[in-house]
Amino acid sequence: MRPEAAEQRRQQGNLIRLGTVAELDLGVARCRIRTGEITTDWIPWLVPRAGSTMEWSAPSIGEQGLVVCQDGDTAAAVFLRGLYSDALPAPASVAGMHLIRFPDGTQIQYDASAHVLTAALCEGGTATLIADGGVTVNAGGGVTINGDVQVTGKLTASDDVLAGSISLKGHTHGGVQSGGSSTGAPQ
């Protein structure tokens, strides 16, 4: 085989390679990929959005993907991540399920078949929603809160407020007398 043909075959064989994340440099968003007996230099990984709208989600050590090498040169490669492997198998096997699982066990999932959105934080996890313009929840089936609620500011109800079975609007006070006496407890 001519040397030029051998070099061309080598380059073609290196255009796309299966690889595994070996190292990460999060400060510059680069990774080193082990592919066969080669470990690449520091190369970028592909992300869903990197324009005026951006996403950040670094790959994991051991995550599999494809090393795409311009002209078959791993120095000019990019990493197209996201292949399940024996070490990191698929987290679900349900059609219509979109699931994101984080390393601490937190999951966000949407089941399009059941029309159910679930965000389940790991034990001890907290959630913060910041919306300077306000928050509106439209829940035809009602809202249930399990746990204490603290309100800073005014709380307004368009209908009534119940404490146990006592209505704020409709409760009565027994033992009321005219004059300077105070009322009894609500009934």
C-alpha positions as CSV (number, residue, x, y, z in Angstrom):
1,M,0.0,0.0,0.0
2,R,1.3,3.5,-0.9
3,P,2.2,5.7,2.1
4,E,-0.3,8.3,1.0
5,A,-3.1,5.7,1.0
6,A,-2.1,4.3,4.4
7,E,-2.2,7.9,5.9
8,Q,-5.6,8.5,4.3
9,R,-7.0,5.2,5.8
10,R,-5.5,6.2,9.2
11,Q,-7.2,9.6,9.0
12,Q,-10.5,8.1,8.0
13,G,-10.3,5.5,10.8
14,N,-9.8,8.3,13.3
15,L,-12.6,10.6,12.1
16,I,-15.1,9.1,14.6
17,R,-14.0,7.0,17.6
18,L,-15.8,5.6,20.7
19,G,-14.3,7.1,23.9
20,T,-14.6,7.5,27.6
21,V,-14.1,10.7,29.7
22,A,-10.7,10.2,31.5
23,E,-10.2,13.7,33.0
24,L,-12.0,17.1,33.2
25,D,-10.8,20.7,33.4
26,L,-14.1,22.5,34.4
27,G,-12.4,25.9,34.4
28,V,-11.9,25.8,30.7
29,A,-14.7,23.3,29.8
30,R,-12.4,20.7,28.4
31,C,-11.9,17.0,28.8
32,R,-9.4,14.3,28.0
33,I,-10.9,11.2,26.4
34,R,-9.6,7.6,26.5
35,T,-10.2,6.0,23.1
36,G,-8.5,2.6,22.6
37,E,-4.9,3.1,23.6
38,I,-5.0,6.8,23.0
39,T,-5.8,9.6,25.5
40,T,-6.6,12.8,23.7
41,D,-5.3,16.2,24.6
42,W,-7.8,18.6,26.3
43,I,-10.7,18.9,23.9
44,P,-14.2,20.6,24.2
45,W,-17.4,18.7,24.7
46,L,-20.5,19.5,22.8
47,V,-23.4,21.2,24.7
48,P,-27.1,21.7,23.7
49,R,-26.8,25.5,23.7
50,A,-23.8,27.9,23.7
51,G,-25.1,31.1,22.3
52,S,-27.2,33.9,23.9
53,T,-29.0,31.0,25.6
54,M,-26.5,28.7,27.3
55,E,-26.5,25.4,29.2
56,W,-23.9,24.0,31.5
57,S,-23.7,20.3,32.4
58,A,-20.2,18.9,32.5
59,P,-19.7,15.3,31.5
60,S,-18.9,12.7,34.1
61,I,-15.6,10.7,34.5
62,G,-16.4,7.4,32.8
63,E,-19.1,8.8,30.5
64,Q,-19.0,7.4,27.0
65,G,-19.4,9.2,23.8
66,L,-17.9,9.8,20.4
67,V,-14.7,11.6,19.6
68,V,-15.2,13.5,16.4
69,C,-11.8,14.3,14.9
70,Q,-11.5,16.9,12.1
71,D,-9.2,15.3,9.4
72,G,-8.7,12.3,11.7
73,D,-6.5,14.4,14.1
74,T,-7.4,13.9,17.8
75,A,-5.8,17.3,18.6
76,A,-8.6,19.0,16.7
77,A,-11.3,16.8,18.1
78,V,-14.6,17.5,20.0
79,F,-16.4,15.1,22.3
80,L,-20.0,14.2,21.6
81,R,-21.1,12.7,24.9
82,G,-24.0,10.7,25.9
83,L,-23.8,7.0,25.2
84,Y,-25.1,4.6,27.9
85,S,-22.7,1.9,29.0
86,D,-22.5,-1.0,31.3
87,A,-20.9,1.3,34.0
88,L,-23.6,4.0,33.5
89,P,-26.8,2.3,32.2
90,A,-30.0,4.0,31.1
91,P,-31.9,5.4,34.1
92,A,-35.3,4.4,32.7
93,S,-36.9,2.2,30.1
94,V,-40.3,4.0,29.6
95,A,-41.4,5.4,26.3
96,G,-42.5,9.0,26.7
97,M,-40.4,9.6,29.8
98,H,-38.0,12.5,30.0
99,L,-35.7,12.1,33.1
100,I,-32.8,14.0,34.4
101,R,-30.9,12.3,37.3
102,F,-28.2,14.1,39.2
103,P,-25.3,12.5,41.1
104,D,-26.9,13.2,44.5
105,G,-30.1,11.3,43.6
106,T,-32.2,14.3,42.8
107,Q,-34.5,13.6,39.8
108,I,-36.7,15.7,37.5
109,Q,-38.9,13.7,35.3
110,Y,-41.9,14.2,33.0
111,D,-44.0,11.2,32.0
112,A,-45.9,12.3,28.9
113,S,-48.1,9.2,28.9
114,A,-49.4,9.9,32.4
115,H,-49.1,13.7,32.2
116,V,-47.1,13.8,35.4
117,L,-44.2,16.2,36.2
118,T,-42.1,15.2,39.3
119,A,-39.1,17.0,40.8
120,A,-37.8,14.9,43.7
121,L,-34.9,16.4,45.6
122,C,-32.4,14.3,47.5
123,E,-32.7,14.0,51.3
124,G,-32.0,17.4,52.8
125,G,-32.3,19.1,49.4
126,T,-34.0,22.6,49.2
127,A,-35.6,24.5,46.4
128,T,-35.7,28.2,45.8
129,L,-37.8,30.1,43.3
130,I,-36.8,33.7,42.6
131,A,-39.4,35.7,40.7
132,D,-39.3,39.5,41.3
133,G,-42.4,39.9,39.1
134,G,-44.5,37.4,41.1
135,V,-45.6,33.8,40.9
136,T,-48.9,32.5,39.8
137,V,-50.0,28.9,40.3
138,N,-53.2,27.8,38.5
139,A,-54.2,24.5,40.0
140,G,-57.8,23.4,39.1
141,G,-57.4,20.4,41.5
142,G,-56.1,22.5,44.4
143,V,-52.7,22.8,46.1
144,T,-51.5,20.7,49.0
145,I,-48.6,21.8,51.1
146,N,-47.1,19.2,53.5
147,G,-45.1,21.1,56.1
148,D,-45.0,24.5,57.8
149,V,-45.6,27.7,55.7
150,Q,-44.1,31.0,56.6
151,V,-45.3,34.2,54.9
152,T,-43.4,37.5,55.0
153,G,-45.9,40.2,54.0
154,K,-49.6,40.2,53.6
155,L,-51.6,37.0,53.0
156,T,-54.8,37.6,51.0
157,A,-57.6,35.1,50.5
158,S,-60.5,35.8,48.1
159,D,-62.8,33.3,49.8
160,D,-62.1,32.2,53.4
161,V,-59.3,30.9,55.6
162,L,-59.8,27.8,57.8
163,A,-57.7,26.9,60.8
164,G,-58.7,23.4,61.5
165,S,-62.5,23.6,61.0
166,I,-62.8,27.2,62.2
167,S,-63.6,29.7,59.5
168,L,-62.0,33.1,59.6
169,K,-65.0,34.7,57.9
170,G,-67.8,32.8,59.6
171,H,-66.7,31.9,63.1
172,T,-68.5,33.3,66.1
173,H,-67.3,34.3,69.6
174,G,-69.2,33.2,72.6
175,G,-69.6,35.1,75.9
176,V,-69.6,38.5,74.3
177,Q,-70.8,41.3,76.5
178,S,-71.2,45.0,75.6
179,G,-68.5,47.3,77.0
180,G,-64.8,46.9,77.5
181,S,-64.7,43.1,77.8
182,S,-62.7,41.0,75.3
183,T,-64.3,38.2,73.4
184,G,-63.7,34.5,74.0
185,A,-61.9,32.1,71.7
186,P,-63.3,31.4,68.2
187,Q,-65.8,28.6,67.9
